[in-house]
Amino acid sequence: MASQTTQFARRSESPSGDQSDDVTPELLELLGDEYTRRVLTAVTQQPRSGREVMDIADVSKATAYRRLGELEDAGLVESKTVFDPDGHHHEQFGAVVESVDIQFGTDGLSVSIETEDNSDRSRAGLAFADD
């Protein structure tokens, strides 16, 4: 199974001038949010429309789309326009994250996110409807 691992750490300088790797606070904050986790869980099960995410995650429309946008910006979710047989279209969102690994060590915190490539999602039954 091919996958890609992304490290979410950044170099920061302490007041004493020492440089160290520090985990991106925004990522931990994003994953620490209950609504974000509900939304991510919904699109991890299978690709879904925003309305389906709202219903399954039990969140408002604004919350669903805001969290989906944040997850997409973080590289954990991707979206695709899907055309319905009646000519209408909508965005469909699917998780691309396979695992998140947060490690605490003597060097500080590090976060690794492993994502599946398109062929892996197809084999796992997570391909978008018209793929």
C-alpha positions as CSV (number, residue, x, y, z in Angstrom):
1,M,0.0,0.0,0.0
2,A,1.6,3.3,-1.1
3,S,1.2,6.2,1.2
4,Q,2.7,9.5,1.9
5,T,3.8,10.8,5.3
6,T,3.9,14.5,6.1
7,Q,5.7,15.9,9.1
8,F,3.9,18.8,10.7
9,A,6.7,20.4,12.7
10,R,8.3,23.7,12.4
11,R,11.6,25.3,13.6
12,S,11.1,27.8,16.4
13,E,13.6,29.8,18.5
14,S,13.4,29.9,22.2
15,P,14.1,33.2,24.2
16,S,17.6,31.8,24.9
17,G,18.2,31.6,21.1
18,D,18.1,27.8,20.9
19,Q,16.3,26.3,17.9
20,S,14.0,23.3,18.3
21,D,11.3,21.5,16.3
22,D,7.8,22.5,17.6
23,V,4.6,20.9,16.4
24,T,2.3,23.2,14.5
25,P,-0.2,24.5,17.1
26,E,-2.9,25.1,14.6
27,L,-2.9,21.4,13.6
28,L,-3.2,20.2,17.2
29,E,-5.9,22.8,17.8
30,L,-7.8,21.6,14.7
31,L,-7.6,17.9,15.7
32,G,-8.5,18.7,19.3
33,D,-11.8,20.2,18.3
34,E,-14.8,17.9,18.9
35,Y,-16.7,19.2,15.9
36,T,-13.7,18.8,13.6
37,R,-13.3,15.2,14.8
38,R,-17.0,14.5,14.1
39,V,-16.7,15.9,10.6
40,L,-13.5,14.1,9.9
41,T,-15.0,10.8,11.1
42,A,-18.0,11.3,8.8
43,V,-15.8,11.7,5.7
44,T,-13.4,9.0,6.7
45,Q,-16.3,6.4,6.5
46,Q,-16.9,7.4,2.9
47,P,-17.0,10.5,0.7
48,R,-20.0,12.7,1.5
49,S,-21.7,15.9,0.5
50,G,-21.7,18.8,2.9
51,R,-25.4,18.1,3.7
52,E,-24.6,14.5,4.6
53,V,-21.7,15.6,6.8
54,M,-24.1,18.0,8.6
55,D,-26.5,15.2,9.3
56,I,-24.0,12.5,10.3
57,A,-21.8,14.8,12.4
58,D,-24.8,16.6,13.8
59,V,-23.4,20.0,13.2
60,S,-24.8,23.2,11.6
61,K,-24.2,24.0,7.9
62,A,-21.7,26.7,8.8
63,T,-19.8,24.4,11.2
64,A,-19.7,21.6,8.7
65,Y,-18.3,23.7,5.8
66,R,-15.9,25.7,8.1
67,R,-14.4,22.4,9.5
68,L,-14.3,20.8,6.0
69,G,-12.4,23.9,4.7
70,E,-9.9,23.7,7.6
71,L,-9.4,20.0,7.2
72,E,-8.9,20.5,3.4
73,D,-6.4,23.3,4.1
74,A,-4.5,21.0,6.4
75,G,-4.4,18.3,3.7
76,L,-6.6,15.8,5.6
77,V,-9.6,16.1,3.3
78,E,-10.1,16.7,-0.4
79,S,-13.1,17.8,-2.3
80,K,-14.4,17.1,-5.7
81,T,-17.4,18.4,-7.7
82,V,-19.8,15.7,-8.5
83,F,-22.5,16.0,-11.2
84,D,-25.9,14.5,-10.5
85,P,-27.9,12.7,-13.2
86,D,-30.4,15.6,-13.1
87,G,-27.7,18.1,-14.1
88,H,-27.1,19.6,-10.7
89,H,-23.8,19.4,-9.0
90,H,-22.4,19.5,-5.5
91,E,-19.1,19.2,-3.6
92,Q,-18.2,15.8,-2.2
93,F,-15.6,15.5,0.6
94,G,-13.4,12.5,1.4
95,A,-10.7,12.0,3.9
96,V,-7.2,11.3,2.6
97,V,-5.7,10.8,6.0
98,E,-4.8,7.2,7.0
99,S,-3.3,7.9,10.4
100,V,-2.1,10.7,12.6
101,D,0.9,10.0,14.9
102,I,1.7,12.4,17.7
103,Q,4.9,11.7,19.6
104,F,6.2,13.3,22.7
105,G,10.0,13.0,23.1
106,T,13.0,14.6,24.5
107,D,13.2,16.8,21.4
108,G,9.6,18.0,21.9
109,L,6.5,17.2,20.0
110,S,6.2,15.9,16.5
111,V,3.1,15.1,14.4
112,S,3.2,12.8,11.4
113,I,0.2,12.4,9.1
114,E,0.0,9.5,6.7
115,T,-2.2,9.9,3.7
116,E,-3.3,7.4,1.1
117,D,-2.8,8.0,-2.6
118,N,-5.8,7.7,-5.0
119,S,-5.2,4.1,-5.9
120,D,-5.2,3.1,-2.2
121,R,-8.5,4.9,-1.6
122,S,-10.0,3.1,-4.6
123,R,-9.0,-0.3,-3.3
124,A,-10.3,0.6,0.2
125,G,-13.7,1.5,-1.3
126,L,-13.2,5.3,-0.6
127,A,-13.0,6.4,-4.2
128,F,-15.3,9.2,-5.3
129,A,-18.5,8.2,-7.0
130,D,-17.3,8.9,-10.6
131,D,-13.7,7.8,-10.2
